[in-house]
């Protein structure tokens, strides 16, 4: 609204009244949106009406649908704009898990049902456990999404729960061969052991030497030795971006030789070579992590899984939200948790050390376990998105089945984060000698 008010002074006077009305509609909380029906049909008013309806859809999809119906026919904005507005309403209705979502989806022309919309339609049906409907919608997905592990797992579940196939049929047996979140869920469903089969990296030293001799990788390594970590990482990333998939495995070997753990992790991940688990899931600071986990009665493998997800084991990591260190603790959280548990607090710099970050991060996990009934799924969600977000989601999305609850979360980052932590925790159980707990 402030921007509109500022820009209005540069608009011709005969058009300025529409901007003033736009401000009034916005200030009213869109309750006066029906007034758009009386506006003249011009390019400017079409643009304002479309913008207002789009913004409203993000906040209240059902109200946006009602207002769109109220102004329908008042603007000759064409099929493309109309269909785009219907898509926005259907999308945010699904994100809200609104009861009218199915009707809104059906109104969207097929050509506007893109992968994002279809996936949210599937999540809505999943939240309602409408298994036949979920099967039909997944069938509309593009192949690259339909055959992703996520949707193969939920398709298999839908077919089983709809009574179309037996538990041992469909895609679950194939999925259960994978050491991933959905692979572990499939193995649980089939009561099979997890298929964690490691491979040795076996990268010839001569190949590593050749890569190390390149000027770009030499620069990255020397910058790191000079403790210029940001520059070093940027230089390495540019150098790695020039490599083929097979060369990335060699880059992982070079990073491993240099003790550059996060570059090992990213190089192997980008190469698709995921089974050198000893390199991808290193047991750094094992005695410290076990000690802190025992102090606060927290699963050490889960601490490892959280660290691996949060910082990829980078002691000096810092996020755009100013979360720092191994466990990505913000200064405000660090100070509060340290005070609560009687831990030392010497300021922000403390969070960039293992000894300063680890006790606070583990103590915070302990506190969240108390707040969320010892449920690690909810705690991981709260660790990522904040406790208030999880409390809000629990009110909106009852926790009948944890995997479904996670799949329907509105934050894509948290929706991917929780499964990643759980899968990494499982692999760290295995790395630490087990027993491996079920997802």
C-alpha positions in Angstrom: 0.0 0.0 0.0 2.8 2.4 0.8 4.4 1.8 -2.6 1.1 2.4 -4.4 0.6 5.7 -2.5 4.1 6.8 -3.5 3.7 5.9 -7.1 0.3 7.4 -7.4 1.7 10.9 -7.6 3.4 10.0 -11.0 0.1 8.6 -12.5 -2.1 10.9 -14.7 -4.8 12.4 -12.7 -7.6 10.7 -14.6 -6.2 7.3 -13.6 -5.2 8.2 -10.0 -8.7 7.5 -8.6 -8.3 3.8 -9.4 -5.1 3.7 -7.3 -7.0 5.4 -4.5 -9.8 2.9 -4.7 -7.2 0.1 -4.8 -5.8 1.4 -1.4 -9.3 1.6 0.0 -10.0 -2.0 -1.0 -6.8 -3.2 0.5 -7.3 -1.3 3.7 -10.8 -2.8 4.1 -9.4 -6.3 4.1 -10.9 -6.9 0.7 -14.4 -6.7 2.1 -15.3 -4.1 -0.4 -14.0 -6.0 -3.4 -17.5 -6.3 -4.9 -17.1 -2.6 -5.9 -14.8 -3.8 -8.7 -18.0 -4.9 -10.5 -18.9 -1.2 -11.1 -15.5 -0.2 -12.4 -15.0 0.5 -16.1 -13.3 -2.2 -18.1 -9.9 -0.7 -18.9 -6.4 -2.1 -19.0 -5.5 -0.3 -15.7 -8.6 -1.6 -13.8 -8.1 -5.1 -15.1 -4.5 -5.1 -13.8 -5.7 -3.8 -10.4 -8.5 -6.3 -10.1 -6.3 -9.2 -11.1 -3.6 -8.1 -8.6 -6.2 -7.8 -5.8 -7.7 -11.2 -6.4 -4.3 -12.9 -6.6 -3.2 -11.3 -3.3 -6.5 -12.3 -1.7 -6.2 -15.9 -2.9 -2.9 -16.2 -0.9 -4.7 -15.1 2.3 -8.2 -16.6 1.8 -8.7 -18.8 -1.2 -12.4 -19.3 -0.5 -13.1 -15.6 -0.2 -11.1 -15.0 -3.4 -13.3 -17.5 -5.2 -16.5 -15.8 -4.1 -15.1 -12.4 -5.1 -14.0 -13.6 -8.5 -17.5 -15.0 -9.0 -18.9 -11.6 -8.0 -16.9 -9.6 -10.5 -17.1 -12.3 -13.3 -18.1 -10.7 -16.6 -17.2 -7.3 -15.4 -13.7 -7.4 -17.1 -12.9 -8.7 -20.5 -9.5 -10.0 -19.4 -9.6 -13.1 -21.5 -9.3 -16.8 -20.8 -5.6 -16.7 -19.8 -6.2 -14.3 -16.9 -9.4 -16.0 -15.8 -7.7 -19.4 -15.8 -4.7 -18.1 -14.0 -6.9 -16.7 -11.2 -8.8 -20.0 -11.0 -5.4 -21.8 -10.7 -4.2 -19.4 -7.9 -7.5 -20.0 -6.0 -7.2 -23.8 -6.3 -3.6 -23.9 -5.3 -4.0 -21.9 -2.1 -7.2 -23.6 -1.3 -5.2 -26.9 -1.4 -2.4 -25.4 0.7 -5.0 -24.4 3.3 -6.6 -27.9 3.0 -9.9 -26.1 2.4 -13.0 -28.4 2.0 -13.9 -26.8 -1.3 -10.5 -27.6 -2.9 -11.9 -30.3 -5.1 -14.4 -28.0 -6.7 -11.8 -25.3 -7.2 -9.4 -27.8 -8.9 -12.1 -29.0 -11.3 -12.7 -25.5 -12.5 -9.0 -25.1 -13.6 -8.6 -25.9 -17.3 -6.4 -28.9 -18.0 -3.7 -26.8 -19.7 -3.3 -24.7 -16.5 -2.9 -27.8 -14.2 0.9 -27.6 -13.9 3.0 -29.9 -11.7 2.9 -27.6 -8.6 -0.9 -27.5 -8.7 -1.3 -31.2 -9.3 1.1 -32.0 -6.4 -1.0 -29.8 -4.0 -4.2 -31.4 -5.3 -2.6 -34.8 -4.4 -1.6 -33.5 -0.9 -5.1 -32.3 -0.3 -6.5 -35.7 -1.3 -3.8 -37.4 0.9 -5.0 -35.2 3.9 -8.5 -36.5 3.3 -7.2 -40.1 2.7 -9.2 -40.1 -0.6 -7.2 -43.0 -2.1 -9.0 -43.4 -5.4 -8.9 -39.7 -6.0 -5.1 -39.7 -5.2 -4.5 -42.4 -7.7 -6.3 -40.5 -10.4 -4.5 -37.2 -9.7 -1.0 -38.9 -9.6 -1.8 -40.4 -13.0 -2.0 -36.8 -14.3 1.6 -35.9 -13.1 4.4 -35.4 -15.6 6.6 -38.5 -15.7 9.6 -37.0 -13.9 7.4 -36.2 -10.9 5.1 -39.3 -11.1 8.1 -41.6 -10.9 9.8 -39.7 -8.1 10.2 -41.8 -5.0 7.8 -39.6 -3.0 4.9 -40.1 -5.3 5.7 -43.7 -6.1 5.4 -44.3 -2.3 2.1 -42.5 -2.0 0.7 -44.2 -5.1 1.6 -47.6 -3.7 -0.1 -46.6 -0.4 -3.2 -45.4 -2.2 -3.4 -48.6 -4.2 -3.0 -50.7 -1.1 -5.5 -48.7 1.0 -8.0 -48.6 -1.9 -7.8 -52.4 -2.0 -6.4 -52.5 -5.5 -3.2 -54.4 -4.7 -1.7 -56.4 -1.9 1.0 -54.9 0.4 3.8 -56.9 -1.3 2.8 -55.7 -4.8 3.2 -52.4 -6.6 6.3 -50.2 -6.1 6.9 -50.8 -2.4 9.3 -53.8 -2.8 11.5 -51.8 -5.3 11.4 -48.7 -3.1 12.4 -50.7 -0.1 15.8 -51.4 -1.7 16.7 -47.7 -1.4 18.5 -46.1 1.6 16.2 -43.0 1.7 13.3 -41.7 3.6 10.7 -43.2 1.3 12.8 -46.4 1.0 12.8 -46.7 4.7 9.0 -46.1 4.9 8.5 -48.8 2.3 10.7 -51.2 4.2 8.7 -50.5 7.4 5.5 -51.3 5.5 6.9 -54.6 4.3 8.6 -55.4 7.6 12.0 -55.6 5.9 15.4 -54.7 7.1 16.8 -51.4 5.7 18.9 -51.8 2.7 22.0 -49.8 3.6 24.7 -51.1 1.4 27.9 -49.0 1.5 30.5 -48.7 -1.2 34.1 -47.7 -0.9 35.0 -44.6 -2.9 38.1 -46.1 -4.5 39.3 -43.0 -6.4 42.8 -43.4 -7.9 45.3 -41.1 -6.3 46.6 -40.1 -9.8 43.2 -38.8 -10.7 43.0 -36.8 -7.5 46.5 -35.4 -8.1 45.6 -34.2 -11.6 42.6 -32.4 -10.3 44.6 -30.9 -7.5 47.0 -29.5 -10.0 44.4 -27.4 -11.7 44.7 -23.7 -11.0 41.1 -23.2 -9.9 41.2 -26.0 -7.3 44.7 -24.9 -6.2 43.3 -21.4 -5.5 40.4 -22.9 -3.5 42.7 -25.0 -1.4 45.1 -22.2 -0.7 42.3 -19.8 0.3 41.0 -22.4 2.7 44.5 -22.8 4.2 44.5 -19.0 4.7 41.2 -19.3 6.6 39.4 -17.3 4.0 36.5 -19.8 4.1 33.8 -17.9 2.1 36.2 -17.1 -0.7 37.5 -20.7 -0.7 34.1 -22.2 -0.9 33.1 -19.8 -3.7 36.2 -20.7 -5.6 35.7 -24.4 -5.1 32.0 -24.2 -6.2 32.9 -22.4 -9.4 35.6 -25.0 -10.1 33.3 -27.9 -9.4 30.6 -26.4 -11.7 32.9 -27.0 -14.6 33.3 -30.7 -13.9 31.5 -33.7 -15.4 29.5 -36.1 -13.2 32.4 -38.6 -13.2 34.9 -35.8 -12.3 32.8 -34.8 -9.4 33.6 -38.1 -7.7 37.3 -37.2 -8.1 36.6 -33.8 -6.6 35.1 -35.6 -3.6 38.3 -37.6 -3.3 40.3 -34.3 -3.4 38.1 -32.7 -0.8 38.3 -35.8 1.4 42.1 -35.7 1.2 42.0 -32.0 2.3 39.6 -32.8 5.2 37.0 -30.5 3.6 33.9 -32.4 4.7 31.1 -30.3 3.2 32.8 -30.2 -0.2 32.9 -34.0 0.0 29.2 -34.2 0.8 28.2 -31.8 -2.0 30.5 -33.4 -4.6 29.2 -36.9 -4.0 25.6 -35.7 -3.9 25.9 -33.9 -7.2 27.7 -36.8 -8.8 24.8 -39.1 -7.8 27.2 -41.4 -6.0 25.4 -41.7 -2.7 26.7 -44.9 -1.2 30.2 -44.0 0.1 28.4 -43.5 3.5 31.6 -43.2 5.4 32.4 -40.0 3.5 28.8 -38.6 3.2 28.0 -39.2 6.9 31.3 -38.7 8.8 31.5 -39.4 12.6 33.2 -36.1 13.5 33.2 -35.0 17.1 31.7 -38.3 18.1 32.7 -38.2 21.8 31.4 -34.6 22.2 28.1 -35.4 20.5 27.6 -38.6 22.6 28.4 -36.7 25.8 26.0 -33.8 25.1 23.3 -36.3 23.9 23.6 -38.2 27.2 23.6 -35.0 29.2 20.3 -33.9 27.7 18.8 -37.4 27.1 18.7 -37.0 23.3 19.4 -39.6 20.7 23.0 -39.0 19.5 22.1 -40.3 16.0 19.4 -37.7 15.8 21.8 -35.0 16.9 24.1 -36.1 14.0 21.1 -36.2 11.6 20.2 -32.6 12.6 23.8 -31.4 12.3 24.2 -33.1 8.9 20.9 -31.5 7.7 21.5 -28.0 9.2 25.2 -27.3 8.3 26.6 -30.3 6.4 29.2 -30.4 9.3 30.5 -26.8 8.7 31.5 -25.3 12.0 31.4 -21.7 10.8 28.2 -22.0 8.7 25.9 -19.0 8.7 22.4 -18.8 7.2 20.5 -15.9 5.7 18.4 -15.9 8.9 21.6 -15.4 10.9 21.6 -19.0 12.3 25.1 -20.1 13.0 27.4 -23.0 13.5 26.9 -26.8 13.4 23.4 -26.8 14.7 22.4 -23.4 13.1 21.5 -21.6 16.3 20.4 -18.0 16.2 22.0 -15.6 18.7 18.6 -15.0 20.4 18.0 -18.7 20.8 21.5 -19.3 21.9 21.4 -16.6 24.6 18.0 -17.8 25.9 18.9 -21.5 26.0 22.3 -20.9 27.6 20.6 -18.8 30.3 17.9 -21.5 30.9 20.4 -24.3 31.3 23.2 -22.5 33.0 25.5 -22.7 30.0 28.3 -20.3 29.2 27.4 -17.5 26.9 30.1 -15.2 25.6 28.2 -13.9 22.5 27.8 -14.7 18.8 31.4 -15.9 18.3 30.7 -18.8 20.6 28.2 -20.2 18.1 30.9 -20.6 15.5 32.8 -23.2 17.6 31.9 -26.8 18.3 32.3 -26.5 22.1 30.0 -23.4 22.1 27.4 -24.4 19.6 26.9 -28.1 20.3 25.7 -27.9 24.0 23.2 -25.1 23.2 21.8 -26.9 20.1 21.4 -30.2 21.9 19.8 -28.5 24.9 17.4 -26.8 22.6 16.4 -30.1 21.1 15.8 -31.3 24.7 13.5 -28.3 25.4 11.6 -28.9 22.2 11.1 -32.6 23.0 9.4 -31.4 26.3 7.3 -29.0 24.4 6.1 -31.5 21.8 5.4 -34.7 23.7 8.8 -36.3 22.9 7.8 -36.5 19.3 10.9 -36.1 17.1 8.9 -35.4 13.9 7.3 -32.4 15.5 10.5 -31.3 17.1 12.4 -31.4 13.8 9.6 -29.3 12.3 9.9 -26.8 15.2 13.7 -26.7 14.9 13.4 -25.8 11.3 10.3 -23.6 11.1 9.9 -22.5 14.7 7.6 -23.8 17.5 4.8 -21.4 16.7 4.5 -22.6 13.1 4.2 -26.3 14.3 1.6 -25.4 16.9 -0.4 -23.6 14.2 -0.1 -26.6 11.8 -1.2 -29.0 14.5 -4.4 -26.9 14.8 -4.9 -26.9 11.1 -3.7 -30.4 10.3 -4.4 -33.1 13.0 -1.5 -35.5 13.5 -3.4 -38.7 12.8 -0.6 -40.2 10.7 2.8 -38.5 10.9 4.0 -39.2 7.3 0.8 -37.7 5.9 1.0 -34.7 8.2 4.6 -34.0 7.1 3.6 -34.4 3.4 0.9 -31.8 3.7 2.9 -29.1 5.5 2.7 -25.7 3.7 6.4 -24.8 4.0 8.2 -26.7 1.3 11.5 -26.4 3.2 10.1 -28.0 6.4 8.3 -30.6 4.3 11.6 -31.8 2.9 13.6 -31.1 6.1 11.9 -33.5 8.4 12.3 -36.5 6.1 15.9 -35.6 5.5 16.6 -35.5 9.3 14.8 -38.8 9.8 16.7 -40.5 7.0 20.0 -39.1 8.1 19.3 -40.2 11.6 18.7 -43.7 10.4 22.0 -43.8 8.5 23.8 -42.4 11.5 22.3 -45.2 13.7 23.8 -47.6 11.3 27.2 -45.7 11.1 27.4 -45.8 14.9 26.8 -49.5 15.1 23.0 -49.6 15.6 20.6 -50.8 16.5 18.9 -49.0 13.7 15.6 -47.5 14.8 12.6 -47.6 12.5 11.6 -44.4 10.7 
